[in-house]
Amino acid sequence: MSLRSWKFRIEDIIEALDRIFHYVTDLNYDGWMKDQKTIDAVIRNLEIIA
């Protein structure tokens, strides 16, 4: 387990959520399905949260 404090972990989670929100705010389902870069970016940020 990492030695980083829980405060830094929470900050990482909040930052990842903010990034996901920014990536998908104006995106509809069809746009989402056609945008592999956004899909990859969202998945990466979900990994950070997990």
Short mmCIF file of the C-alpha atoms (twelve columns), coordinates in Angstrom:
data_MODEL
# 
_entry.id   MODEL 
# 
loop_
_atom_site.group_PDB 
_atom_site.id 
_atom_site.type_symbol 
_atom_site.label_atom_id 
_atom_site.label_alt_id 
_atom_site.label_comp_id 
_atom_site.label_asym_id 
_atom_site.label_seq_id 
_atom_site.Cartn_x 
_atom_site.Cartn_y 
_atom_site.Cartn_z 
_atom_site.pdbx_PDB_model_num 
ATOM 1  C CA . MET A 1  0.000   0.000  0.000   1 
ATOM 2  C CA . SER A 2  1.217   3.473  -0.816  1 
ATOM 3  C CA . LEU A 3  2.540   5.711  1.933   1 
ATOM 4  C CA . ARG A 4  0.642   8.738  0.603   1 
ATOM 5  C CA . SER A 5  -1.750  10.234 3.102   1 
ATOM 6  C CA . TRP A 6  -5.504  9.913  2.654   1 
ATOM 7  C CA . LYS A 7  -5.723  13.680 2.003   1 
ATOM 8  C CA . PHE A 8  -3.634  13.380 -1.165  1 
ATOM 9  C CA . ARG A 9  -5.630  10.365 -2.302  1 
ATOM 10 C CA . ILE A 10 -8.908  12.262 -1.891  1 
ATOM 11 C CA . GLU A 11 -7.445  15.192 -3.835  1 
ATOM 12 C CA . ASP A 12 -6.474  12.792 -6.654  1 
ATOM 13 C CA . ILE A 13 -10.019 11.402 -6.735  1 
ATOM 14 C CA . ILE A 14 -11.566 14.872 -6.858  1 
ATOM 15 C CA . GLU A 15 -9.194  15.926 -9.638  1 
ATOM 16 C CA . ALA A 16 -10.017 12.788 -11.644 1 
ATOM 17 C CA . LEU A 17 -13.756 13.432 -11.223 1 
ATOM 18 C CA . ASP A 18 -13.307 17.034 -12.359 1 
ATOM 19 C CA . ARG A 19 -11.423 15.877 -15.444 1 
ATOM 20 C CA . ILE A 20 -14.099 13.320 -16.332 1 
ATOM 21 C CA . PHE A 21 -16.791 15.960 -15.925 1 
ATOM 22 C CA . HIS A 22 -14.832 18.344 -18.169 1 
ATOM 23 C CA . TYR A 23 -14.358 15.663 -20.857 1 
ATOM 24 C CA . VAL A 24 -18.016 14.633 -21.092 1 
ATOM 25 C CA . THR A 25 -19.965 17.811 -20.265 1 
ATOM 26 C CA . ASP A 26 -21.095 18.642 -23.802 1 
ATOM 27 C CA . LEU A 27 -20.910 15.131 -25.197 1 
ATOM 28 C CA . ASN A 28 -23.971 13.097 -26.137 1 
ATOM 29 C CA . TYR A 29 -24.018 9.313  -26.500 1 
ATOM 30 C CA . ASP A 30 -23.309 9.315  -30.238 1 
ATOM 31 C CA . GLY A 31 -20.422 11.723 -29.761 1 
ATOM 32 C CA . TRP A 32 -19.105 9.558  -26.934 1 
ATOM 33 C CA . MET A 33 -19.175 6.411  -29.068 1 
ATOM 34 C CA . LYS A 34 -17.205 8.146  -31.853 1 
ATOM 35 C CA . ASP A 35 -14.531 9.678  -29.611 1 
ATOM 36 C CA . GLN A 36 -12.045 6.983  -28.610 1 
ATOM 37 C CA . LYS A 37 -9.636  9.525  -27.085 1 
ATOM 38 C CA . THR A 38 -12.293 10.721 -24.649 1 
ATOM 39 C CA . ILE A 39 -13.254 7.152  -23.818 1 
ATOM 40 C CA . ASP A 40 -9.600  6.362  -23.073 1 
ATOM 41 C CA . ALA A 41 -9.195  9.517  -20.970 1 
ATOM 42 C CA . VAL A 42 -12.291 8.754  -18.915 1 
ATOM 43 C CA . ILE A 43 -11.202 5.150  -18.376 1 
ATOM 44 C CA . ARG A 44 -7.775  6.318  -17.217 1 
ATOM 45 C CA . ASN A 45 -9.320  8.678  -14.690 1 
ATOM 46 C CA . LEU A 46 -11.612 5.904  -13.453 1 
ATOM 47 C CA . GLU A 47 -8.460  3.834  -12.883 1 
ATOM 48 C CA . ILE A 48 -7.033  6.659  -10.793 1 
ATOM 49 C CA . ILE A 49 -10.210 6.736  -8.710  1 
ATOM 50 C CA . ALA A 50 -10.120 2.969  -8.231  1 
# 
